[in-house]
Amino acid sequence: MAPLTTVILGSLLVYLTHAEKHGVQVIGHLKKGLNPPSASDLAFGSPHLMAAIKTGIVIGIIGLAEGIAVGRTFAMFKNYHIDGNKEMIAFGMMNIAGSCTSCYLTAGTGQALFYLPFDPLRMLLIVQNTRHFMEIFLLLAVTAGPFSRTAVNFNAGSRSAVSNIVMATAVMFTLLFLTPLFHYTPLVVLSSIIIAAMLGLLDYEAAIHLWKIDKFDFFICLGAYLGVVLGSVEIGNIPNSGIYRSMDQYQIANSVPGILILQIDAPVFFANASYLRERISRWIYEEEDRLKSAGEASLHYVIIDLSAVGSIDTSGISMLEELMKNVHRKGLQLVLANPQSEVMKKLDKSKLIDKIGQGWIFLTVGEAVSACNFMLHTCKSVHVAVDQNAEENKV
């Protein structure tokens, strides 16, 4: 009941105080309804089919290993056995069915909900003959969630796969009828629920054991943890040059007034698209708050350096489109710099280039910064001229 109470009280408090107008980030508008069937979107004749197969094999192996690892972790809490072969069959069948019903990838981190060694609910869903039943429940129950969802489910007292039936029904009812009620739910409330659940899963004893047995393994573990929690992607200008590098790596690098430059250092696909969107949005908010507190020039442009992005899938494109909309809502302009040829092809086919604007895509970060600075100075000059004319008219 604690998470539900937190959501209700947090939403009510934001609604009564209009906190969303004072910097508190809320969920905002949520579209009602279930995602449509996607079987017709499967393109086996696509020129990118082989690339998708190669990527799928690698991700499948990683997802299976992760799923079994997570399953064994939670199985230890309740002292039961996990059958790796059955888990592998479950992952495969869930993803085949889920690909036809607009599901996210079913990976191991969501499979730990909550654990019979082989989830009969998901298997039941897959063999149903009624298409409508599959559309509703496969979207909800087959879709994998993060490891944090498993933690929340565990802390809520779930002990069997029956919890999936209750959860799927509740989520379906919420998507169909209750989404407007979450408009004022603050994001910090959702974050606190996940953090509170995850804190109970931090295995301090295992870390201490690593330190005693093998200090090298301990530092690898610590480095991975700190990299996830504290990692940043902001880059700045090296003085007296047109070069832009990480501000953490190069301490002499300077931020550019009115411009936030962020670099993505990996391919953008379904596994990291949501994280990138949330991290970039949070970075923009933090930068705006910092500039406001320091009394510096307000933010006008957000430049995304795509030089290290070798590939992007439909989830990544959707992420960029949602990011563009969020940036525009804040009165800012999204700018892309140095996209690779493969990325440009995908952006062109998805018509995202037209939505962003051809004039806001540049070959280098330096060119993007120069164009943004030119626009800033031009707009400033126009505003000054308008103000002067207004004063003369008053006289």
N, C-alpha and C positions, 0 to 999 in steps of 0.2 A: 504493500500500500504506500510505502514511502515515496517511490518514484512517481506514482500517479498523483499523490498529494502535492508533491513538488511542482509538477507540471501545472496542475489546476491553480495553485496559489500563485505561482510565477506568472501565469497568463493573466490571472485576475488583477494582479498588482500592476502589470504593464498596461492593461486596458484602463484601469482607473486613473493612473498617473500620467498616461500618454508618454511613457518612458521611451518609446521608439523614436520620438521626436528629439530626444536628448542623448542620442548616441548608443542606446541599447539596441543591439541587433536582434531582430525577431525572425521567425520563419517566413512570415509574409503569406502571400497568396499561394494556395495549394489547389491544383486542379482536381476536381472530383472524378471518380470513376477508376476503372481498371485499365491497364494497358491492353492494346488490341493484340490479336494473334499476329505472329510474325513469320509464319511458315512461308508465306508468299515472298518474303524478303530474302530468303536463302538463295544465293546466286552461285551455283556450282560452275557456271561458265565464266566467272570473273577471271580476269588476268592475274588477280592477286590471290587466287585460290591456293597456289603452292606456298606462298608466304604465310597464308593463314594456317595451312596444315602444319608447317614447320613450327610456327609460333604455338599452335595448339598442342603439339606433342610436348614441347618444353614446359609449357604452362600446366599441362595435365600432369606431368611427372611431379612438378613442384607442388601443385595443389594436392595431389594424392599423398605425397610425403608429409605435407603440412597437416592434412586432415587426419592422417593416422597418428601423427605426433600429438595433435590437440586432443584427439579421442583418447589416447592412452593417458594423457595428463589428467583428464577428468575421470577416466575409468579408475585411476588410482585412488581418487577420493571415495569411490563407492565400491571398490574392490570387485570389479568384474572384468571380463576379457573382451578384447577387441579383435575381430577377425579381419585382417588386412585384405584378404581376397574378396570378402563380401562388401567391404567398404569400397573397393575398386569398382566392383560391379555397380554399386549404388551411385557412385560419382558419375560413371559413364552413362547410365540410364537417365539419371536426373538431368544431365546436361543436354542429352539428345532431346528429351522431352521439353526441357526449358528453352532450348533454342527456337522452338516453335511457338512460344507463348510470351515473348518479350521479357524473358528472365535475364538477370545478371548471371555471370558464371557461378556455378555451384562449386565452391572451393571448400577446403577442409575446415576453415575456421568457423563456418556456419554449421558444419555437419555435427558438431558436438551438442546439438539440441534434441533431446537430451536422453541420453544414450541408452538405447537398446543397441547391441552390437550391430544390428542391421535394422534400419528404420522402416518398419512395416507401413507407416503412413505414406511415406514418399513412394514406396513401391505400389501401394494401393492406388495412388493418384496416377501413376504412370500407366496402369493397365485399365483404367476406366474407359468405357466406350462412349460415355457422354462427353462431347466436346466442350459444352458449356461448363461442366463441372471441372474439367481440366483447366480451362482458361482462368477460372476463378482461383482454384486452389494451387495449381502449379506456379502461378505468378507469385503466390504468397508463401506457400510452404516449401516449394522446391528451391526458391531463390535463396542463395546462401547469404548470410550476413557476416559481419566481422566477428572476430574473436570476442570482442566486448559484448556482443549480443548473447553469446554463450554464458559469459560471466553474469550478465543481468538475469538471464533465465535461471541459472544455478542459484543465485542469491535469492530469487523469488520463491525458491522451494520446489522447482520442477524435479521430478524423479523418473519420468518415463516419456516416451514419444507421444503420449496422449496430450502433453502440453502443446505440441505442435498444432493439434486440431483446434484447441482453444485459442492459441495465438493466431492461427490463420483466419479463423472465424472473426476474431476481434479486429484484425487488421483489415479484412475485407469489408466489414461493417463500417469501420472508420473511413476507409477510402471512398465508400459509396455515399456516406451521409454526414460524417463528422469533420471533414477537412476544414471547413470555415472556422471551427472552434480553435484551431491551432494557429490561426493568423498571428495572434499576439504572444505566442509562446516564445520566450527568449532563448536564444541559442545557448546561453550560459547554463540554463537549466538542464538541457539535454546533455551538455558536456559534463556537468557535475554528476549526473546519473551514471554515465559511462565511467568516469574517473573513480567514483565511489565503488563501483562494481569491480573495476580492474585492480584497485589497490589491494583487495583481498587475494589477488592471484600473484602478486609479487612474491617470488620465492627467495627471500633473503637468505635462508639457510643454504640453498643451492649455490648462491653467489659466494657465501663464506666457504663452502666446501670447495668451490673452484679455486679460491684464493689459497687454500691450504694444499691442494693437490697440484695445481698447475696455474701459476700466476699469469702465464701467457694467455691461457684460455679465459681467465678472469678479465684481463684487459680487453680482449676481443669482445666479450660480453658487455663490458662497460662502454666500450667505444660504440657498439651498435645501439645501445640504449641512449647514450648522449647524442649520437648522430640523429636519431629519430626525434628526440625531444627538443634539441637546441639547434638543429640544422637551419641554415638560412640560405637564401638565393639572391640577395641584393647585390648589385654590382655598381661600381662608380667609375668616374673618370680619373685616369692617371694624369697628374698635373703636367701641363705643357706638351700634351700629346692628344691624339685622337683615339687612344686605346682605352677600353673599358674592361675592368677585371673585378673579381670578387672583392668586396670591401673588407671581408674578414681575412682574406689571404694577403691583400696589399693594403697595409694600414694607411698609406699616403693617398689612396684613392678617395676622391671627393664625390659626394652626391651632387646632383644637378638640380638647382632651384626650380621648383614647379614640376619636376619630372621624377617619376619613380621607375627605375630600371630593374627588371627581374629576369633572371636566367633560369631556364629549365634544363637540367643536366641529364635527361634520360628520355627515351621514347615515351610518348603519351598514349596510353591505352587504358582499357577498362579497369585494370588493377590499380592504377594510380590517378585516374582522371578526377575522381571525387575529392581525393586528398589535395591535389593541386589546386582545384577550384576553391576549396575552403581555405587552403593556406594562402593563396594569392589574395583572396578577398580579405582575409584577416590582416595580411601585410599592408594592404591599401588602407584599411581602417586604422591600423596602428600608425602608419606614416602620416595620415591626416591628423590624427590626434597629437602626434609629436610636433608637427608643424604649427598646429594651433596653439599648443602650450608654449612653444618657443617663440611665437610671434613672427614666424618666418612666412615667406610667400606660400600661398595655398597651392595644393596639388592640382595640376591640370591634365597631365598626360601620364599614362602607364605604358611603358615599353616592355614587351616580352621578347627576350632574346631566344630565338629558336635554333641557334647554330648547332647545339648539341642534340637536337631532336632529330634522330634519323628516320623515324616513322611515326605515324599517328593513325589511330583507327577511328571508327565512328563515335565511340565514347569520348575520345579526345577532342574530336570536332565539336561534339555537343558541349563539352566542357568549355571550349573557347567561345562558343556562341552564347552560353549562359554567362560566362565571364564578361563578354562584351555588353550584354544587356545590363548586368549589375553595374558595370563601370559607367554606362550611359545614364543610368538612374541617378548616379552621384554627380552628374554633370561633367564627367571626365571623358577623355578620348583614349581608346585602346589602340596601340601601335604595335605592329609585328616587325621584327628585325631578323634578317638572315635566315629565312626558312629554307630548308633543303628542297631539292627538286621533287622528291617523293612526297614531302609534306605539301608543297605547292600544288601538286596534282590533286591531292585529296581535297585541299581547300577550294580549288577551282571547281571540282566536280560537285561539291556540296553547296556551291554558291556562297560560301562564307566570305570569300574575297569581296564579292559585290556588297555584302552586308557591312563589312568593315570599311570598305572603300579602297580602291586601287592606290589612292594617294597616301594611304597610311601603312603601306608595306614597303620596307626598305631593305637594301642589300646588307647594310652594316648598322650597328648600333650608333656609330658616329653620325651617319647620314640621318638616322631617325632623330637623334638629339638636335642636330642642326636645324632640321625642319621644324621640330617642336619649338625650339628657341626663336626661330624666325616668326612663327605664328604667335608666340607669346608677345614678342616685341611689337609685331604689327598690330595685334589687338589692343595692346597697351597704348600705342600711339593713336589709334582710332578713338579709344575711350577718352584720352586726354584732349584730342581735338573736339570731340563732342561736348565735353565739359566746358571747354573754353568758349565754344559757340553759345552754349546755354547761358554762361555768365554774361557774355556780350549782349545777348537778347534781353536779359533781365535789366542790364544797364540802359 
